[in-house]
Amino acid sequence: MIDMTYPSREDRNKFYYNDNFLMMNKGKTVCFYVSFPNSKEWKDIIFKGIIENSNNKYTLIRDINSNKLILIFNDYIDYVIFE
């Protein structure tokens, strides 16, 4: 059965806080530790770059070595280390 109840205010604030935290740190250098559980080649990856943009679905970073843009879906982020 699907739970159709609306999340509590506290749950919504926690969710929005995480998204806002990445948005507030735009321009900072970070390491994203990302896991793709259903992939053998891309199981665990570290992306290092500068936060360009972020919202509740994804984070866009610019790789510091290649200068390429990388789109990371937030569902796959395990943790982030700020430098």
N, C-alpha and C positions, 0 to 999 in steps of 0.2 A: 504494500500500500504506500502511496506517495504522501508525504507530509506536506500539506498545503497551508500550514500556519505561517503567518508573517513573522520574520525574525524579531527578537526583542530589541529594544533600543541599545542595550549593552552589546549584543552581538553585532548589530549594524555598525556601532562605533568602532569596535575592534577591527571589523573588515575595512572600513573606510580609513582608519588610522594607518594600516599597513600600506594602502595605496598612496595615501598622502605623504607618508614618510619617504617613499622613493621619489615622488614628485618634488618634495621639498629639497631633495639632495641632487637636483639636476645640476650637471656640470662637474660632479665629483667622480673620482676614479674608484672603481669597485671591482671586486671579483664575485661573479655569480657562480655558485655551485649548483648545477642543474642535473637532474636525473630523468631519464626516459626509460621507465621500467619495461616497456614492451619492445625495446630495441637492443640487439646484441652489439651493433657497431657503435651506437651512441648512448650506451648505458649511463655513464657518469662523465660529465664534461665540466670544465671550468672556463668561463668566459671572462676576460678581463677587458675593461673599457670604461668609457666615460658615459654617464647617463645623459642621454639626449632628450628622452621623453618617457613618461610612464602614465598608465591609467589602470583601471581595475582588471583589464584582460592581459595586457602585455607591457613589457619594458623594452625600450629601444636604446641600445648602447652603441658607441663607436669604438671599434677595436683599436687599441693603442698601437699595435704593431702594423696592421695592414690598412688602417683608416677606413675599413668597411663598416657598414651599419649592420647590426645584428638584432633581430627581433626575437625576444624571448617571451614565451607565454608564461605568465605568472604561476599557472598551475604546476609547472615543472621545476620551479625554483625551490631548492632545499634551504639554502641560506645565502646571505650576502656578507662579504667582508669589505669594509670601507678602508681605503688607504689614506 
